[in-house]
Amino acid sequence: MKIVILGAGQVGSTLAENLASEANDITVVDLDAQTLKRLQERLDLRTVHGHAAYPDTLRRAGADDADLLIAVTDSDETNMLACRISQTLFHTPTKIARVRAAEYHAEEDKLFLPDALSVDMRISPEQLVTEAILRLIEHPGALQVVDFADGRVRLVGVRAYYGGPLVGRQLKELPSHLPTGVDARVAAIYRRGKPILPEGDTVIEADDEVFFVAAAAHIPKIMAELRRLERPVKRVMLAGGGKIGSRLAQALSDKVQVKLIENDRDKAQRLSETLNHVVVLAGDAANEALLEEENIDDVDVFCAVTNDDEANILSAMLAKRLGARKALSLINRLAYVDLVEGGAIDVAISPQQATVSALLAHVRRGDVVNVHSLRRGAAEAIEAVAHGDRSNSKVVGRRLEEIRLPPGTTIGAVVRGEEVLIAHGETVVEAEDHVILFIVDKKRIRDVEKLFQVGLTFV
């Protein structure tokens, strides 16, 4: 696939890195020549120096025969204009723009139409991160929570703990531990950072990172088997009153007690006037005296979401040391994520990975409707739709145990209409089923896509 990426910032670079390793023809456009040079030195791609919305720049980047244009510069206006120009001059089939400003989203039913801005898909990193954090707060103890099939199915990552009910036991014993009518499938296990494909006789060890798939309504009961039963979240403290912090506060305010700390006194004043049922504090979230004064030891979740990675890490570590039950930190630099997660900070959240996940579904071949990048891009979970019949499809009309999956791939669930079928060997895939797969080796992505591409006899 020929893909043009406008913007070589953190999101653009992470996306290019993900896609260049999969034999795509990638061109990256940016105004910073040095950034482009560094990118080209480590990745197999083309770069074009120039303004992302100028017709000549887009022409030099190959927009006239590109399959996909992804505009992720720092400017909403540049991203939207680039999509419009690509449609008008080059008829680029699919155009995606990062649009951050809430003011544009407020008029989305009029602006984002084929005959208006020509944006086929818009992404808001702030909204994606907000939704990811809300899912983590909803499921205390989870390392990552992602949705499939319009929220009917969830993939959840948890860390098994010493003395847990399933630690030291084989996976085939899991059904006997679950309540009647509750089913789940362990999709993958990571032990000391290395993936283990789950088999019936695989034994869960303490500190294993366990990813399981289940119907969304069953997640709490299954987590109780893998984690200590944690009390529901009642008190949340947020550090940072920017776009993410204010959205989180607004979304949580009618469910839990929320305190928000903002360093800018004027901004704190404005937030206090617009956020109902939220206590807004003007101050430094890394101030030990302030945290103690606000009873940090009674806080269930402390979440640092400022624009400063170092400030987020320090305030989250301090909050955890002072007694916060769980500490989350927004971290833009991927190199920092592995350094801090699982230590003093429970979960590190990467905006780039959330954004890349939203984009990957448009890059995958076959009918892939959902993609989630996991473990900092090392693995993927995808939702693919099965089409055709047994004569022209490699999956339709076949039991799961008959399907020749690429190495490192497991099927977690099959969604048929409103019904969620947890994957078992005898489960038969039918046409139009949504199949949830976990892939630990991204080199096998193309092989998985081919499974869901129907033969030439399909009409």
Stockholm file with secondary structure:
# STOCKHOLM 1.0

chainA/1-459         MKIVILGAGQVGSTLAENLASEANDITVVDLDAQTLKRLQERLDLRTVHGHAAYPDTLRRAGADDADLLIAVTDSDETNMLACRISQTLFHTPTKIARVRAAEYHAEEDKLFLPDALSVDMRISPEQLVTEAILRLIEHPGALQVVDFADGRVRLVGVRAYYGGPLVGRQLKELPSHLPTGVDARVAAIYRRGKPILPEGDTVIEADDEVFFVAAAAHIPKIMAELRRLERPVKRVMLAGGGKIGSRLAQALSDKVQVKLIENDRDKAQRLSETLNHVVVLAGDAANEALLEEENIDDVDVFCAVTNDDEANILSAMLAKRLGARKALSLINRLAYVDLVEGGAIDVAISPQQATVSALLAHVRRGDVVNVHSLRRGAAEAIEAVAHGDRSNSKVVGRRLEEIRLPPGTTIGAVVRGEEVLIAHGETVVEAEDHVILFIVDKKRIRDVEKLFQVGLTFV
#=GR chainA/1-459 SS CEEEEECCSHHHHHHHHHHHTTTCEEEEEESCHHHHHHHHHHSSCEEEESCTTCHHHHHHHTTTSCSEEEECSSCHHHHHHHHHHIIIIICCSEEEEECCCHHHHTTHHHHSSTTTTCCSEEECHHHHHHHHHHHHHHSTTEEEEEEEGGGTEEEEEEECCTTCTTTTSBGGGHHHHSCTTCCCEEEEEEETTEEECCCTTCBCCTTCEEEEEEEGGGHHHHHHHHSCCCCCCCEEEEECCSHHHHHHHHHHTTTSEEEEEESCHHHHHHHHHHCTTEEEEESCTTCHHHHHHTTGGGCSEEEECSSCHHHHHHHHHHHHHTTCSEEEEECCCHHHHHHHBTTTBSEEECHHHHHHHHHHTTTSSSSEEEEEEETTTTEEEEEEECCSCTTTCSSTTCBGGGSCCCTTEEEEEEEETTEEEECCTTCBCCTTCEEEEEESCGGGHHHHHHHTSCCTTCC
#=GC SS_cons         CEEEEECCSHHHHHHHHHHHTTTCEEEEEESCHHHHHHHHHHSSCEEEESCTTCHHHHHHHTTTSCSEEEECSSCHHHHHHHHHHIIIIICCSEEEEECCCHHHHTTHHHHSSTTTTCCSEEECHHHHHHHHHHHHHHSTTEEEEEEEGGGTEEEEEEECCTTCTTTTSBGGGHHHHSCTTCCCEEEEEEETTEEECCCTTCBCCTTCEEEEEEEGGGHHHHHHHHSCCCCCCCEEEEECCSHHHHHHHHHHTTTSEEEEEESCHHHHHHHHHHCTTEEEEESCTTCHHHHHHTTGGGCSEEEECSSCHHHHHHHHHHHHHTTCSEEEEECCCHHHHHHHBTTTBSEEECHHHHHHHHHHTTTSSSSEEEEEEETTTTEEEEEEECCSCTTTCSSTTCBGGGSCCCTTEEEEEEEETTEEEECCTTCBCCTTCEEEEEESCGGGHHHHHHHTSCCTTCC
//
